[in-house]
């Protein structure tokens, strides 16, 4: 053999303290050069890979292998030693990150993801679990052959898998931008909170069904939002101002909303809401969540009663995108480092303007333009799309003494 040879050592067995220490002790005695180390533990099963450069003389190679096998077998571990091969340590970074979310993620669904990638000639570089609650989340780092494929090819293939299987799939570029997000805005109705505020108000005016039908058509993009807003607000004429406080008290956050806001604020995000709803109802919640920005319509009130009109500039589809840009400007954050989350057609411009647009249980018109689309009823899945793991979330909560999991019934 030549003077120096690469050696790949793979150790497997039940994880216990001291394995790496013993292994490194053997390697130290043989004067090897450490090139790379990777380790994974799944349900207590350790797989440890070490790439080294060692003396290439036959007697030195045999002595290294013999001592490695003896030391690892003494600990109850299997060891495989492979000599020669590529000695490169730092490979080109993966081009894309794919997040697969489901409750559960079945072998069939994940197999469909793998087949879709293989069919495009895309190599999977890394797979890791990122969540076990409230959904299962798996993150894949992949390398797309840029000369043969476009982003559209990858997005189309994964969208087809998501349509065929009960999983959500988000595809993003594996660039620094993915880790540089600094501002997030949420739609309110059916996103940050459950239900539609305008329908809760209309219920008090006896017009809930009429308003709900208009809202649904507007969210599908079948009606101009500003026109539909004026139609719906007109039904509120004559209601006492006190109903705004009543409805504000009845708002129910979407599961995972507090976790999402709390975690993002720990990471230094600026957080806000952009809503086609009403500031008088939203502001108490925004204050409770310590949000940085609020953009919403303002109901006109005269002599303690709603007039059935809004005042000021209407926050409609273009207005939502305008609000996002204004918030980003005020925070000194480039649009590429912003995230927008919404569910309706009036969120299209806002999600398109953001660096990452997430459609949350959204209407088809919004899903078509969003960078990522989720159908799970838990807002904290947005954190997984941002690359934040469940373990990281709960470790931070534990520091504050606040880890809590609510039992979720099987579907």
Secondary structure, DSSP 8 states (H G I E B T S, - for coil): --SEEEEEEEEEEE--TTHHHHHHHHHHHTT-EEEEEEEEEETTEEEEEEEEEEE-SHHHHHHHHHHHHHHHHHTT-EEEEEE-S----S----SEEEEEEESS--HHHHHHHHHHHHHTT-EEEEEEEEE-SSSEEEEEEEE--TTT--HHHHHHHHHHHHHHSS-EEEEEE-SGGGG---EEEE-TBTTTBSS-HHHHHHHHTT-HHHHHHHHHHHHTTSS-HHHHHHHHHHTTTT-BTHHHHHHHHH--B-TTHHHHHHHHHHTT-EEEEEEEEEHHHHHHHHHHTT-SEEEEEEEEEETTEEEEEEESS---HHHHHHHHHHHHHHHT--GGGEEEEE-SGGGHHHHHHSSEEEEES--HHHHTT-SEEE-SS-TTHHHHHTT--HHHHHHHHHHTT----------
